[in-house]
Amino acid sequence: MGDLLNAVKKDIGHFKCPTHGEMPKISVSGDKLNMTTCCDEFSKTLQIKMNKSVENFTKKSMDNIFKKMGKR
Ligand SMILES: [Zn+2]
C-alpha cells in the first residue's frame, strides 16, 4: 500500500488547485486512498488523475509479477 501511495503522490501530489493554489493531501486509510482537497472542483479533476495513476501502478505491478514469474 505504501508503494501505491508513493506512486500516486508522485503523480498528483504536485498539482495545485487553479482557484486556491492549494495542494492535495493524500493518505491511506485501511486499504483505501484518501485525498483531501480545498474544494470539490479540484477534487473532481484530481480524482480522474488519481484513478489513472492507480491504474498505471496496478499495471506496472502486474508486469513486475509476470517478469519475476518468467525468471523462475
Ligand atoms: Zn480549491
N, CA, C, O and the ligand as a Tripos MOL2 file, in Angstrom:
@<TRIPOS>MOLECULE
protein
  289   287    73     0     0
PROTEIN
NO_CHARGES

@<TRIPOS>ATOM
      1 N           0.8390   -1.2160    0.0000 N.3       1 MET1
      2 CA          0.0000    0.0000    0.0000 C.3       1 MET1
      3 C           0.8620    1.2490    0.0000 C.2       1 MET1
      4 O           0.5150    2.2600   -0.6110 O.2       1 MET1
      5 N           1.9860    1.1670    0.6890 N.am      2 GLY2
      6 CA          2.8760    2.3200    0.7510 C.3       2 GLY2
      7 C           3.4310    2.6890   -0.6160 C.2       2 GLY2
      8 O           3.6130    3.8630   -0.9380 O.2       2 GLY2
      9 N           3.7010    1.6440   -1.4240 N.am      3 ASP3
     10 CA          4.2130    1.8860   -2.7640 C.3       3 ASP3
     11 C           3.1920    2.6110   -3.6180 C.2       3 ASP3
     12 O           3.5260    3.5240   -4.3730 O.2       3 ASP3
     13 N           1.9420    2.1920   -3.4880 N.am      4 LEU4
     14 CA          0.8770    2.8340   -4.2490 C.3       4 LEU4
     15 C           0.7250    4.2860   -3.8240 C.2       4 LEU4
     16 O           0.5840    5.1840   -4.6550 O.2       4 LEU4
     17 N           0.7570    4.4970   -2.5140 N.am      5 LEU5
     18 CA          0.6430    5.8630   -2.0060 C.3       5 LEU5
     19 C           1.7450    6.7480   -2.5890 C.2       5 LEU5
     20 O           1.4930    7.8720   -3.0220 O.2       5 LEU5
     21 N           2.9660    6.2200   -2.5900 N.am      6 ASN6
     22 CA          4.0950    6.9860   -3.1310 C.3       6 ASN6
     23 C           3.9140    7.2740   -4.6120 C.2       6 ASN6
     24 O           4.1980    8.3740   -5.0870 O.2       6 ASN6
     25 N           3.4320    6.2550   -5.3430 N.am      7 ALA7
     26 CA          3.2380    6.4250   -6.7820 C.3       7 ALA7
     27 C           2.1850    7.4950   -7.0620 C.2       7 ALA7
     28 O           2.3640    8.3520   -7.9270 O.2       7 ALA7
     29 N           1.0930    7.4280   -6.3190 N.am      8 VAL8
     30 CA          0.0100    8.3940   -6.5260 C.3       8 VAL8
     31 C           0.4720    9.7950   -6.1150 C.2       8 VAL8
     32 O           0.1780   10.7800   -6.7920 O.2       8 VAL8
     33 N           1.1940    9.8680   -5.0050 N.am      9 LYS9
     34 CA          1.7120   11.1570   -4.5370 C.3       9 LYS9
     35 C           2.6050   11.7840   -5.6020 C.2       9 LYS9
     36 O           2.5480   12.9840   -5.8690 O.2       9 LYS9
     37 N           3.4440   10.9180   -6.2070 N.am     10 LYS10
     38 CA          4.3730   11.3880   -7.2240 C.3      10 LYS10
     39 C           3.6110   11.9240   -8.4400 C.2      10 LYS10
     40 O           3.9970   12.9210   -9.0510 O.2      10 LYS10
     41 N           2.5060   11.2230   -8.7740 N.am     11 ASP11
     42 CA          1.7360   11.5750   -9.9680 C.3      11 ASP11
     43 C           0.8720   12.8210   -9.7670 C.2      11 ASP11
     44 O           0.8340   13.6900  -10.6370 O.2      11 ASP11
     45 N           0.1860   12.9150   -8.6400 N.am     12 ILE12
     46 CA         -0.7740   14.0110   -8.4980 C.3      12 ILE12
     47 C          -0.4920   14.9320   -7.3170 C.2      12 ILE12
     48 O          -1.1460   15.9640   -7.1650 O.2      12 ILE12
     49 N           0.4780   14.5650   -6.4780 N.am     13 GLY13
     50 CA          0.7330   15.3470   -5.2770 C.3      13 GLY13
     51 C           1.2250   16.7620   -5.5390 C.2      13 GLY13
     52 O           1.1190   17.6360   -4.6780 O.2      13 GLY13
     53 N           1.7690   16.9830   -6.7420 N.am     14 HIS14
     54 CA          2.3440   18.2950   -7.0310 C.3      14 HIS14
     55 C           1.3450   19.2410   -7.7000 C.2      14 HIS14
     56 O           1.6590   20.4040   -7.9530 O.2      14 HIS14
     57 N           0.1350   18.7340   -7.9850 N.am     15 PHE15
     58 CA         -0.8630   19.5960   -8.6160 C.3      15 PHE15
     59 C          -1.3930   20.6170   -7.6230 C.2      15 PHE15
     60 O          -1.5760   20.3320   -6.4390 O.2      15 PHE15
     61 N          -1.6310   21.8040   -8.1350 N.am     16 LYS16
     62 CA         -2.2010   22.8410   -7.2830 C.3      16 LYS16
     63 C          -3.5730   23.2310   -7.7930 C.2      16 LYS16
     64 O          -3.8040   23.2660   -9.0010 O.2      16 LYS16
     65 N          -4.4700   23.5190   -6.8930 N.am     17 CYS17
     66 CA         -5.7940   23.9750   -7.2750 C.3      17 CYS17
     67 C          -5.6690   25.3020   -8.0300 C.2      17 CYS17
     68 O          -5.0490   26.2450   -7.5390 O.2      17 CYS17
     69 N          -6.2640   25.3650   -9.2310 N.am     18 PRO18
     70 CA         -6.1520   26.5930  -10.0170 C.3      18 PRO18
     71 C          -6.8500   27.7770   -9.3520 C.2      18 PRO18
     72 O          -6.5250   28.9310   -9.6350 O.2      18 PRO18
     73 N          -7.7870   27.5000   -8.4870 N.am     19 THR19
     74 CA         -8.5450   28.5720   -7.8260 C.3      19 THR19
     75 C          -7.8860   29.0050   -6.5240 C.2      19 THR19
     76 O          -7.7750   30.1980   -6.2410 O.2      19 THR19
     77 N          -7.4470   28.0250   -5.7300 N.am     20 HIS20
     78 CA         -6.9590   28.3470   -4.3810 C.3      20 HIS20
     79 C          -5.4540   28.1670   -4.1990 C.2      20 HIS20
     80 O          -4.8820   28.6060   -3.2010 O.2      20 HIS20
     81 N          -4.8180   27.5130   -5.1820 N.am     21 GLY21
     82 CA         -3.3720   27.3050   -5.0750 C.3      21 GLY21
     83 C          -2.9740   26.3060   -4.0080 C.2      21 GLY21
     84 O          -1.8190   26.2570   -3.5860 O.2      21 GLY21
     85 N          -3.9410   25.5090   -3.5750 N.am     22 GLU22
     86 CA         -3.6500   24.5200   -2.5290 C.3      22 GLU22
     87 C          -3.2850   23.1770   -3.1540 C.2      22 GLU22
     88 O          -3.8160   22.7980   -4.1980 O.2      22 GLU22
     89 N          -2.3690   22.4630   -2.4970 N.am     23 MET23
     90 CA         -2.0220   21.1210   -2.9530 C.3      23 MET23
     91 C          -2.8860   20.0960   -2.2350 C.2      23 MET23
     92 O          -3.3230   20.3130   -1.1050 O.2      23 MET23
     93 N          -3.1250   18.9650   -2.9120 N.am     24 PRO24
     94 CA         -3.9400   17.9220   -2.2670 C.3      24 PRO24
     95 C          -3.1560   17.1910   -1.1830 C.2      24 PRO24
     96 O          -1.9300   17.1050   -1.2390 O.2      24 PRO24
     97 N          -3.8750   16.6700   -0.2040 N.am     25 LYS25
     98 CA         -3.2520   15.8130    0.8070 C.3      25 LYS25
     99 C          -3.7180   14.3980    0.5340 C.2      25 LYS25
    100 O          -4.9150   14.1130    0.4930 O.2      25 LYS25
    101 N          -2.7460   13.5170    0.3480 N.am     26 ILE26
    102 CA         -3.0940   12.1350    0.0320 C.3      26 ILE26
    103 C          -2.6110   11.2260    1.1500 C.2      26 ILE26
    104 O          -1.4550   11.2880    1.5670 O.2      26 ILE26
    105 N          -3.5110   10.3860    1.6250 N.am     27 SER27
    106 CA         -3.1440    9.4810    2.7090 C.3      27 SER27
    107 C          -3.8460    8.1420    2.5100 C.2      27 SER27
    108 O          -4.7070    7.9950    1.6430 O.2      27 SER27
    109 N          -3.4650    7.1890    3.3180 N.am     28 VAL28
    110 CA         -4.0690    5.8600    3.2510 C.3      28 VAL28
    111 C          -4.8720    5.6140    4.5100 C.2      28 VAL28
    112 O          -4.3960    5.8550    5.6200 O.2      28 VAL28
    113 N          -6.0930    5.1310    4.3340 N.am     29 SER29
    114 CA         -6.8490    4.6690    5.4950 C.3      29 SER29
    115 C          -7.3570    3.2780    5.1680 C.2      29 SER29
    116 O          -8.1570    3.0930    4.2510 O.2      29 SER29
    117 N          -6.8870    2.3110    5.9240 N.am     30 GLY30
    118 CA         -7.2130    0.9240    5.6350 C.3      30 GLY30
    119 C          -6.6020    0.5220    4.3060 C.2      30 GLY30
    120 O          -5.3890    0.6160    4.1190 O.2      30 GLY30
    121 N          -7.4430    0.0730    3.3790 N.am     31 ASP31
    122 CA         -6.9300   -0.2990    2.0660 C.3      31 ASP31
    123 C          -7.3820    0.7040    1.0100 C.2      31 ASP31
    124 O          -7.4140    0.3990   -0.1820 O.2      31 ASP31
    125 N          -7.7300    1.9050    1.4690 N.am     32 LYS32
    126 CA         -8.2120    2.9210    0.5300 C.3      32 LYS32
    127 C          -7.3240    4.1480    0.5580 C.2      32 LYS32
    128 O          -6.7340    4.5010    1.5790 O.2      32 LYS32
    129 N          -7.2520    4.7860   -0.6010 N.am     33 LEU33
    130 CA         -6.5260    6.0490   -0.6730 C.3      33 LEU33
    131 C          -7.4840    7.1840   -0.3760 C.2      33 LEU33
    132 O          -8.5910    7.2380   -0.9130 O.2      33 LEU33
    133 N          -7.0530    8.0770    0.4740 N.am     34 ASN34
    134 CA         -7.8480    9.2480    0.8000 C.3      34 ASN34
    135 C          -7.2070   10.4960    0.2380 C.2      34 ASN34
    136 O          -5.9970   10.6920    0.3530 O.2      34 ASN34
    137 N          -8.0180   11.3370   -0.3660 N.am     35 MET35
    138 CA         -7.4970   12.5780   -0.9020 C.3      35 MET35
    139 C          -8.2810   13.7420   -0.3130 C.2      35 MET35
    140 O          -9.5100   13.7830   -0.3770 O.2      35 MET35
    141 N          -7.5590   14.6660    0.2500 N.am     36 THR36
    142 CA         -8.2040   15.8440    0.8020 C.3      36 THR36
    143 C          -7.8220   17.0620   -0.0310 C.2      36 THR36
    144 O          -6.6400   17.3460   -0.2250 O.2      36 THR36
    145 N          -8.8190   17.7680   -0.5140 N.am     37 THR37
    146 CA         -8.5540   18.9530   -1.3330 C.3      37 THR37
    147 C          -9.3320   20.1380   -0.7880 C.2      37 THR37
    148 O         -10.2320   19.9840    0.0380 O.2      37 THR37
    149 N          -8.9710   21.3170   -1.2630 N.am     38 CYS38
    150 CA         -9.5950   22.5380   -0.7590 C.3      38 CYS38
    151 C         -11.0190   22.7070   -1.2650 C.2      38 CYS38
    152 O         -11.8360   23.3440   -0.6010 O.2      38 CYS38
    153 N         -11.3320   22.1430   -2.4370 N.am     39 CYS39
    154 CA        -12.6910   22.3080   -2.9550 C.3      39 CYS39
    155 C         -13.1040   21.1280   -3.8280 C.2      39 CYS39
    156 O         -12.2550   20.3560   -4.2740 O.2      39 CYS39
    157 N         -14.3860   20.9890   -4.0670 N.am     40 ASP40
    158 CA        -14.9200   19.8610   -4.8300 C.3      40 ASP40
    159 C         -14.4410   19.8660   -6.2760 C.2      40 ASP40
    160 O         -14.1550   18.8160   -6.8520 O.2      40 ASP40
    161 N         -14.3590   21.0410   -6.8420 N.am     41 GLU41
    162 CA        -13.9640   21.1650   -8.2420 C.3      41 GLU41
    163 C         -12.5900   20.5440   -8.4670 C.2      41 GLU41
    164 O         -12.3920   19.7560   -9.3920 O.2      41 GLU41
    165 N         -11.6570   20.9060   -7.6150 N.am     42 PHE42
    166 CA        -10.2920   20.3860   -7.6800 C.3      42 PHE42
    167 C         -10.2860   18.8890   -7.4140 C.2      42 PHE42
    168 O          -9.5440   18.1350   -8.0440 O.2      42 PHE42
    169 N         -11.1170   18.4730   -6.4780 N.am     43 SER43
    170 CA        -11.2160   17.0660   -6.1240 C.3      43 SER43
    171 C         -11.6490   16.2440   -7.3320 C.2      43 SER43
    172 O         -11.1190   15.1600   -7.5750 O.2      43 SER43
    173 N         -12.6210   16.7700   -8.0910 N.am     44 LYS44
    174 CA        -13.1300   16.0740   -9.2730 C.3      44 LYS44
    175 C         -12.0270   15.8970  -10.3080 C.2      44 LYS44
    176 O         -11.8600   14.8170  -10.8750 O.2      44 LYS44
    177 N         -11.2760   16.9670  -10.5480 N.am     45 THR45
    178 CA        -10.1850   16.9170  -11.5190 C.3      45 THR45
    179 C          -9.1450   15.8930  -11.1020 C.2      45 THR45
    180 O          -8.6690   15.0980  -11.9130 O.2      45 THR45
    181 N          -8.8040   15.9280   -9.8310 N.am     46 LEU46
    182 CA         -7.7480   15.0410   -9.3310 C.3      46 LEU46
    183 C          -8.1880   13.5900   -9.2710 C.2      46 LEU46
    184 O          -7.3830   12.6770   -9.4550 O.2      46 LEU46
    185 N          -9.4640   13.3870   -9.0130 N.am     47 GLN47
    186 CA         -9.9840   12.0280   -8.9010 C.3      47 GLN47
    187 C          -9.7100   11.2490  -10.1860 C.2      47 GLN47
    188 O          -9.3200   10.0810  -10.1550 O.2      47 GLN47
    189 N          -9.9230   11.9220  -11.3130 N.am     48 ILE48
    190 CA         -9.6800   11.2820  -12.6120 C.3      48 ILE48
    191 C          -8.2060   10.9350  -12.7570 C.2      48 ILE48
    192 O          -7.8560    9.8320  -13.1770 O.2      48 ILE48
    193 N          -7.3410   11.8920  -12.4030 N.am     49 LYS49
    194 CA         -5.8950   11.6650  -12.4830 C.3      49 LYS49
    195 C          -5.4670   10.5620  -11.5240 C.2      49 LYS49
    196 O          -4.6050    9.7430  -11.8410 O.2      49 LYS49
    197 N          -6.0840   10.5560  -10.3470 N.am     50 MET50
    198 CA         -5.7220    9.5610   -9.3520 C.3      50 MET50
    199 C          -6.1120    8.1590   -9.8430 C.2      50 MET50
    200 O          -5.3480    7.2070   -9.6800 O.2      50 MET50
    201 N          -7.2930    8.0390  -10.4390 N.am     51 ASN51
    202 CA         -7.7160    6.7420  -10.9670 C.3      51 ASN51
    203 C          -6.7270    6.2400  -12.0090 C.2      51 ASN51
    204 O          -6.3680    5.0630  -12.0210 O.2      51 ASN51
    205 N          -6.2950    7.1330  -12.8730 N.am     52 LYS52
    206 CA         -5.3100    6.7990  -13.9020 C.3      52 LYS52
    207 C          -4.0100    6.3350  -13.2470 C.2      52 LYS52
    208 O          -3.4040    5.3480  -13.6640 O.2      52 LYS52
    209 N          -3.6040    7.0550  -12.2330 N.am     53 SER53
    210 CA         -2.3750    6.7630  -11.5240 C.3      53 SER53
    211 C          -2.4320    5.3760  -10.8810 C.2      53 SER53
    212 O          -1.4780    4.6020  -10.9620 O.2      53 SER53
    213 N          -3.5530    5.0780  -10.2470 N.am     54 VAL54
    214 CA         -3.7400    3.7700   -9.6060 C.3      54 VAL54
    215 C          -3.7170    2.6730  -10.6680 C.2      54 VAL54
    216 O          -3.1350    1.6050  -10.4770 O.2      54 VAL54
    217 N          -4.3750    2.9720  -11.8060 N.am     55 GLU55
    218 CA         -4.4260    2.0200  -12.9190 C.3      55 GLU55
    219 C          -3.0120    1.7130  -13.4190 C.2      55 GLU55
    220 O          -2.6510    0.5500  -13.6020 O.2      55 GLU55
    221 N          -2.2260    2.7520  -13.6340 N.am     56 ASN56
    222 CA         -0.8530    2.5840  -14.1060 C.3      56 ASN56
    223 C          -0.0370    1.7700  -13.1180 C.2      56 ASN56
    224 O           0.7260    0.8800  -13.4950 O.2      56 ASN56
    225 N          -0.2150    2.0960  -11.8420 N.am     57 PHE57
    226 CA          0.5430    1.4040  -10.8030 C.3      57 PHE57
    227 C           0.2020   -0.0780  -10.8040 C.2      57 PHE57
    228 O           1.0890   -0.9260  -10.7030 O.2      57 PHE57
    229 N          -1.0890   -0.3890  -10.9190 N.am     58 THR58
    230 CA         -1.5310   -1.7760  -10.9370 C.3      58 THR58
    231 C          -0.9330   -2.5090  -12.1200 C.2      58 THR58
    232 O          -0.4670   -3.6410  -11.9940 O.2      58 THR58
    233 N          -0.9500   -1.8450  -13.2840 N.am     59 LYS59
    234 CA         -0.3920   -2.4360  -14.4890 C.3      59 LYS59
    235 C           1.0890   -2.7580  -14.2990 C.2      59 LYS59
    236 O           1.5510   -3.8520  -14.6230 O.2      59 LYS59
    237 N           1.8220   -1.7770  -13.7660 N.am     60 LYS60
    238 CA          3.2610   -1.9580  -13.5370 C.3      60 LYS60
    239 C           3.5110   -3.1010  -12.5690 C.2      60 LYS60
    240 O           4.4070   -3.9160  -12.7830 O.2      60 LYS60
    241 N           2.7210   -3.1630  -11.5040 N.am     61 SER61
    242 CA          2.8790   -4.2240  -10.5110 C.3      61 SER61
    243 C           2.6650   -5.5770  -11.1490 C.2      61 SER61
    244 O           3.4040   -6.5250  -10.8810 O.2      61 SER61
    245 N           1.6460   -5.6660  -12.0010 N.am     62 MET62
    246 CA          1.3680   -6.9230  -12.6790 C.3      62 MET62
    247 C           2.5360   -7.3080  -13.5810 C.2      62 MET62
    248 O           2.9500   -8.4670  -13.6200 O.2      62 MET62
    249 N           3.0590   -6.3260  -14.3030 N.am     63 ASP63
    250 CA          4.2070   -6.5840  -15.1800 C.3      63 ASP63
    251 C           5.3650   -7.1510  -14.3790 C.2      63 ASP63
    252 O           6.0060   -8.1200  -14.7870 O.2      63 ASP63
    253 N           5.6240   -6.5350  -13.2310 N.am     64 ASN64
    254 CA          6.7280   -6.9900  -12.3750 C.3      64 ASN64
    255 C           6.5110   -8.4130  -11.8980 C.2      64 ASN64
    256 O           7.4390   -9.2210  -11.8540 O.2      64 ASN64
    257 N           5.2660   -8.7050  -11.5430 N.am     65 ILE65
    258 CA          4.9600  -10.0530  -11.0660 C.3      65 ILE65
    259 C           5.2160  -11.0620  -12.1820 C.2      65 ILE65
    260 O           5.7940  -12.1250  -11.9560 O.2      65 ILE65
    261 N           4.7730  -10.7070  -13.3960 N.am     66 PHE66
    262 CA          4.9690  -11.6170  -14.5330 C.3      66 PHE66
    263 C           6.4520  -11.7840  -14.8570 C.2      66 PHE66
    264 O           6.9080  -12.8770  -15.1930 O.2      66 PHE66
    265 N           7.1890  -10.6910  -14.7510 N.am     67 LYS67
    266 CA          8.6260  -10.7530  -15.0180 C.3      67 LYS67
    267 C           9.3020  -11.6980  -14.0240 C.2      67 LYS67
    268 O          10.1390  -12.5210  -14.3960 O.2      67 LYS67
    269 N           8.9230  -11.5620  -12.7660 N.am     68 LYS68
    270 CA          9.5050  -12.4270  -11.7330 C.3      68 LYS68
    271 C           9.1600  -13.8780  -11.9810 C.2      68 LYS68
    272 O           9.9880  -14.7680  -11.7870 O.2      68 LYS68
    273 N           7.9210  -14.1110  -12.4150 N.am     69 MET69
    274 CA          7.4960  -15.4760  -12.7020 C.3      69 MET69
    275 C           8.3090  -16.0460  -13.8580 C.2      69 MET69
    276 O           8.6750  -17.2210  -13.8490 O.2      69 MET69
    277 N           8.5900  -15.2080  -14.8530 N.am     70 GLY70
    278 CA          9.3050  -15.6510  -16.0260 C.3      70 GLY70
    279 C          10.7230  -16.0760  -15.7110 C.2      70 GLY70
    280 O          11.3020  -16.9130  -16.4030 O.2      70 GLY70
    281 N          11.2840  -15.4870  -14.6490 N.am     71 LYS71
    282 CA         12.6680  -15.7680  -14.3010 C.3      71 LYS71
    283 C          12.8330  -17.1180  -13.6380 C.2      71 LYS71
    284 O          13.9160  -17.7030  -13.6470 O.2      71 LYS71
    285 N          11.7420  -17.6070  -13.0610 N.am     72 ARG72
    286 CA         11.8500  -18.8650  -12.3330 C.3      72 ARG72
    287 C          11.8640  -20.0650  -13.2730 C.2      72 ARG72
    288 O          11.9500  -21.2050  -12.8170 O.2      72 ARG72
    289 ZN         -9.6480   24.8430   -4.4920 Zn       73 ZN73
@<TRIPOS>BOND
     1     1     2 1
     2     2     3 1
     3     3     4 2
     4     3     5 am
     5     5     6 1
     6     6     7 1
     7     7     8 2
     8     7     9 am
     9     9    10 1
    10    10    11 1
    11    11    12 2
    12    11    13 am
    13    13    14 1
    14    14    15 1
    15    15    16 2
    16    15    17 am
    17    17    18 1
    18    18    19 1
    19    19    20 2
    20    19    21 am
    21    21    22 1
    22    22    23 1
    23    23    24 2
    24    23    25 am
    25    25    26 1
    26    26    27 1
    27    27    28 2
    28    27    29 am
    29    29    30 1
    30    30    31 1
    31    31    32 2
    32    31    33 am
    33    33    34 1
    34    34    35 1
    35    35    36 2
    36    35    37 am
    37    37    38 1
    38    38    39 1
    39    39    40 2
    40    39    41 am
    41    41    42 1
    42    42    43 1
    43    43    44 2
    44    43    45 am
    45    45    46 1
    46    46    47 1
    47    47    48 2
    48    47    49 am
    49    49    50 1
    50    50    51 1
    51    51    52 2
    52    51    53 am
    53    53    54 1
    54    54    55 1
    55    55    56 2
    56    55    57 am
    57    57    58 1
    58    58    59 1
    59    59    60 2
    60    59    61 am
    61    61    62 1
    62    62    63 1
    63    63    64 2
    64    63    65 am
    65    65    66 1
    66    66    67 1
    67    67    68 2
    68    67    69 am
    69    69    70 1
    70    70    71 1
    71    71    72 2
    72    71    73 am
    73    73    74 1
    74    74    75 1
    75    75    76 2
    76    75    77 am
    77    77    78 1
    78    78    79 1
    79    79    80 2
    80    79    81 am
    81    81    82 1
    82    82    83 1
    83    83    84 2
    84    83    85 am
    85    85    86 1
    86    86    87 1
    87    87    88 2
    88    87    89 am
    89    89    90 1
    90    90    91 1
    91    91    92 2
    92    91    93 am
    93    93    94 1
    94    94    95 1
    95    95    96 2
    96    95    97 am
    97    97    98 1
    98    98    99 1
    99    99   100 2
   100    99   101 am
   101   101   102 1
   102   102   103 1
   103   103   104 2
   104   103   105 am
   105   105   106 1
   106   106   107 1
   107   107   108 2
   108   107   109 am
   109   109   110 1
   110   110   111 1
   111   111   112 2
   112   111   113 am
   113   113   114 1
   114   114   115 1
   115   115   116 2
   116   115   117 am
   117   117   118 1
   118   118   119 1
   119   119   120 2
   120   119   121 am
   121   121   122 1
   122   122   123 1
   123   123   124 2
   124   123   125 am
   125   125   126 1
   126   126   127 1
   127   127   128 2
   128   127   129 am
   129   129   130 1
   130   130   131 1
   131   131   132 2
   132   131   133 am
   133   133   134 1
   134   134   135 1
   135   135   136 2
   136   135   137 am
   137   137   138 1
   138   138   139 1
   139   139   140 2
   140   139   141 am
   141   141   142 1
   142   142   143 1
   143   143   144 2
   144   143   145 am
   145   145   146 1
   146   146   147 1
   147   147   148 2
   148   147   149 am
   149   149   150 1
   150   150   151 1
   151   151   152 2
   152   151   153 am
   153   153   154 1
   154   154   155 1
   155   155   156 2
   156   155   157 am
   157   157   158 1
   158   158   159 1
   159   159   160 2
   160   159   161 am
   161   161   162 1
   162   162   163 1
   163   163   164 2
   164   163   165 am
   165   165   166 1
   166   166   167 1
   167   167   168 2
   168   167   169 am
   169   169   170 1
   170   170   171 1
   171   171   172 2
   172   171   173 am
   173   173   174 1
   174   174   175 1
   175   175   176 2
   176   175   177 am
   177   177   178 1
   178   178   179 1
   179   179   180 2
   180   179   181 am
   181   181   182 1
   182   182   183 1
   183   183   184 2
   184   183   185 am
   185   185   186 1
   186   186   187 1
   187   187   188 2
   188   187   189 am
   189   189   190 1
   190   190   191 1
   191   191   192 2
   192   191   193 am
   193   193   194 1
   194   194   195 1
   195   195   196 2
   196   195   197 am
   197   197   198 1
   198   198   199 1
   199   199   200 2
   200   199   201 am
   201   201   202 1
   202   202   203 1
   203   203   204 2
   204   203   205 am
   205   205   206 1
   206   206   207 1
   207   207   208 2
   208   207   209 am
   209   209   210 1
   210   210   211 1
   211   211   212 2
   212   211   213 am
   213   213   214 1
   214   214   215 1
   215   215   216 2
   216   215   217 am
   217   217   218 1
   218   218   219 1
   219   219   220 2
   220   219   221 am
   221   221   222 1
   222   222   223 1
   223   223   224 2
   224   223   225 am
   225   225   226 1
   226   226   227 1
   227   227   228 2
   228   227   229 am
   229   229   230 1
   230   230   231 1
   231   231   232 2
   232   231   233 am
   233   233   234 1
   234   234   235 1
   235   235   236 2
   236   235   237 am
   237   237   238 1
   238   238   239 1
   239   239   240 2
   240   239   241 am
   241   241   242 1
   242   242   243 1
   243   243   244 2
   244   243   245 am
   245   245   246 1
   246   246   247 1
   247   247   248 2
   248   247   249 am
   249   249   250 1
   250   250   251 1
   251   251   252 2
   252   251   253 am
   253   253   254 1
   254   254   255 1
   255   255   256 2
   256   255   257 am
   257   257   258 1
   258   258   259 1
   259   259   260 2
   260   259   261 am
   261   261   262 1
   262   262   263 1
   263   263   264 2
   264   263   265 am
   265   265   266 1
   266   266   267 1
   267   267   268 2
   268   267   269 am
   269   269   270 1
   270   270   271 1
   271   271   272 2
   272   271   273 am
   273   273   274 1
   274   274   275 1
   275   275   276 2
   276   275   277 am
   277   277   278 1
   278   278   279 1
   279   279   280 2
   280   279   281 am
   281   281   282 1
   282   282   283 1
   283   283   284 2
   284   283   285 am
   285   285   286 1
   286   286   287 1
   287   287   288 2
@<TRIPOS>SUBSTRUCTURE
     1 MET1         2 RESIDUE 1 A MET
     2 GLY2         6 RESIDUE 1 A GLY
     3 ASP3        10 RESIDUE 1 A ASP
     4 LEU4        14 RESIDUE 1 A LEU
     5 LEU5        18 RESIDUE 1 A LEU
     6 ASN6        22 RESIDUE 1 A ASN
     7 ALA7        26 RESIDUE 1 A ALA
     8 VAL8        30 RESIDUE 1 A VAL
     9 LYS9        34 RESIDUE 1 A LYS
    10 LYS10       38 RESIDUE 1 A LYS
    11 ASP11       42 RESIDUE 1 A ASP
    12 ILE12       46 RESIDUE 1 A ILE
    13 GLY13       50 RESIDUE 1 A GLY
    14 HIS14       54 RESIDUE 1 A HIS
    15 PHE15       58 RESIDUE 1 A PHE
    16 LYS16       62 RESIDUE 1 A LYS
    17 CYS17       66 RESIDUE 1 A CYS
    18 PRO18       70 RESIDUE 1 A PRO
    19 THR19       74 RESIDUE 1 A THR
    20 HIS20       78 RESIDUE 1 A HIS
    21 GLY21       82 RESIDUE 1 A GLY
    22 GLU22       86 RESIDUE 1 A GLU
    23 MET23       90 RESIDUE 1 A MET
    24 PRO24       94 RESIDUE 1 A PRO
    25 LYS25       98 RESIDUE 1 A LYS
    26 ILE26      102 RESIDUE 1 A ILE
    27 SER27      106 RESIDUE 1 A SER
    28 VAL28      110 RESIDUE 1 A VAL
    29 SER29      114 RESIDUE 1 A SER
    30 GLY30      118 RESIDUE 1 A GLY
    31 ASP31      122 RESIDUE 1 A ASP
    32 LYS32      126 RESIDUE 1 A LYS
    33 LEU33      130 RESIDUE 1 A LEU
    34 ASN34      134 RESIDUE 1 A ASN
    35 MET35      138 RESIDUE 1 A MET
    36 THR36      142 RESIDUE 1 A THR
    37 THR37      146 RESIDUE 1 A THR
    38 CYS38      150 RESIDUE 1 A CYS
    39 CYS39      154 RESIDUE 1 A CYS
    40 ASP40      158 RESIDUE 1 A ASP
    41 GLU41      162 RESIDUE 1 A GLU
    42 PHE42      166 RESIDUE 1 A PHE
    43 SER43      170 RESIDUE 1 A SER
    44 LYS44      174 RESIDUE 1 A LYS
    45 THR45      178 RESIDUE 1 A THR
    46 LEU46      182 RESIDUE 1 A LEU
    47 GLN47      186 RESIDUE 1 A GLN
    48 ILE48      190 RESIDUE 1 A ILE
    49 LYS49      194 RESIDUE 1 A LYS
    50 MET50      198 RESIDUE 1 A MET
    51 ASN51      202 RESIDUE 1 A ASN
    52 LYS52      206 RESIDUE 1 A LYS
    53 SER53      210 RESIDUE 1 A SER
    54 VAL54      214 RESIDUE 1 A VAL
    55 GLU55      218 RESIDUE 1 A GLU
    56 ASN56      222 RESIDUE 1 A ASN
    57 PHE57      226 RESIDUE 1 A PHE
    58 THR58      230 RESIDUE 1 A THR
    59 LYS59      234 RESIDUE 1 A LYS
    60 LYS60      238 RESIDUE 1 A LYS
    61 SER61      242 RESIDUE 1 A SER
    62 MET62      246 RESIDUE 1 A MET
    63 ASP63      250 RESIDUE 1 A ASP
    64 ASN64      254 RESIDUE 1 A ASN
    65 ILE65      258 RESIDUE 1 A ILE
    66 PHE66      262 RESIDUE 1 A PHE
    67 LYS67      266 RESIDUE 1 A LYS
    68 LYS68      270 RESIDUE 1 A LYS
    69 MET69      274 RESIDUE 1 A MET
    70 GLY70      278 RESIDUE 1 A GLY
    71 LYS71      282 RESIDUE 1 A LYS
    72 ARG72      286 RESIDUE 1 A ARG
    73 ZN73       289 GROUP 0 **** ****
